[in-house]
């Protein structure tokens, strides 16, 4: 047990499908498996293919290479004891071995959507259906608005001094990615054998499931239907969730391997297609190369990156390889960033998965992450496509915080998504000088402005006396501190939150600049635009003056909220730092320095900012326990990695001549060697040693590091 390395890896395909597991190849979560397919990209994620349970026979001796937790607490078999090394780059690679043999296994999930120059956008912002870019023909998804590929390739290679027999038993399922599968008489699986392939489909209560097929380059398949009951999922046990799983095995593949031989398998959604290219051992290498080429084209890399780091020996101590000159840490971060960019079928456009494994796309998260994911790497077409899509769905002056998976209206339960849309649009325009796009989106900008001033859902409205934005709606949480238990927000922030009004001030500054710019470029009526620019500027000045209501001179910090009854919340939270970090800042140099000094002392950790001062009576230093316990700790001291970006931007504004009081090394090490290898966790414990928690790979965590790490 002590030798089990349960750090994780994740592969994605740009459509919401993913594969994930651990270094020791043991499944510890509901979200571990080799093919979670997004039936309605990027949603409807369904586990079809869990894994292959492998054993190897050499000279009559059979060794099991798998490792499983079971519901009774046992670990059996213990194939991890034969695991000699694990590499994460360019694709996950395991090597098992003994004195006279060695077996390697690699996995690659080919990209499933071809990105055009502007994600296929036409004049009206529509997204055209692009073909699957892979060389083995597309696999159509039922009811999908185009042709997508959802597949994974598995490649085994044997080295040794004698002939070996590799047995690969299929473990499969059909269940929502949030829930476990349970065997029962209503759940059955059909299989249809073909030439070096088998087609599989679940039948649940008489309803047919998603068809998919597995094919292989060599070997003999033996149907042998059996259920494996009560796999244990210890990470779910820790989270107080369902922690047992039944998996079905329709049969197994037997492959005789001579030294140097390989076998490649491909699992792909859809019925078998007779026009598919013949599967060969070269197919795997071609898929890896195609992914490397795709990333090289996106990010302008001169050559494909090679292995960056390696985990070696039976204890899995890390040995860092010297990175080649063409592949620095930033290249690995950009590769990680691309995993979050996905195509959403319901809006026919690009969006951002907030995190893996369990998040969908969220408006707020997408807009905060977009500068790091798209502007820094100069993926301007991507940024424009996301901004255009969100602008298209602006309603009531609000930008959606979530899109529906099927037909229906988006969810508009955020006060700040619209303001983040304006802030991110401003950063895009600063980077591109794309004034045609500004002119196109200006009606949306004005819609947001008028709604906030005149009032919209959730009693969101500008206070006519001080110009500040206020809201008051019970049972919801509209800011990023958004946990609600039952109908009670854990951190209620009714009234006037500080970062919302800092965003409002920055938005008014942007509006004034943009109206003036459009008048100079003769978009619309110059005289009317000039008057608008003046009115926006006057309102911005009014708001700047009113922002002083948030200043707490005794503490040298900003009140977190001004409540509807005008009481002030004086808790030390990172929202004050957010208020200092925006493109337009309404606070003085003296105030900014005092705020940063207190935030540095109370909130800064090696992995980001705490969400609450440890000295606060409501502080919770560990994010653990069941769902309610974790929800109550989510914004009450938990460290958020994404907040390091706003902290750095605020520091650089108010302390431009002073060194940043933050050591990047712990976060670098976390990215390379901890939790999810090659990504950054959502959150960390507020208390030392700041154990990583939450989603193992989070978009805005990666994005904010990209914006600032050197």
ZITA-V100827 format. One record per helix or strand of 3 or more residues. SS is the DSSP state (a for helix, b for strand). FROM is the first residue (numbers start at 1). TO is the last residue. If there is no record, write none. Layout:
BEGIN
ss={SS & SS}
from={FROM & FROM}
to={TO & TO}
END
This chain:
BEGIN
ss={b & b & b & b & b & b & b & a & b & b & b & b & b & b & b & b & b & a & b & b & a & b & b & a & b & b & a & a & a & a & a & b & b & b & a & a & a & a & b & a & a & a & a}
from={8 & 18 & 33 & 43 & 61 & 67 & 75 & 79 & 83 & 93 & 101 & 151 & 164 & 187 & 197 & 212 & 220 & 234 & 244 & 262 & 281 & 309 & 317 & 329 & 341 & 349 & 363 & 380 & 417 & 435 & 457 & 460 & 469 & 495 & 498 & 526 & 575 & 589 & 608 & 627 & 643 & 665 & 699}
to={12 & 22 & 40 & 58 & 64 & 70 & 78 & 82 & 87 & 98 & 108 & 160 & 176 & 194 & 204 & 216 & 232 & 238 & 257 & 269 & 299 & 312 & 320 & 338 & 344 & 353 & 375 & 392 & 432 & 454 & 459 & 462 & 471 & 497 & 520 & 550 & 581 & 602 & 610 & 633 & 654 & 673 & 708}
END
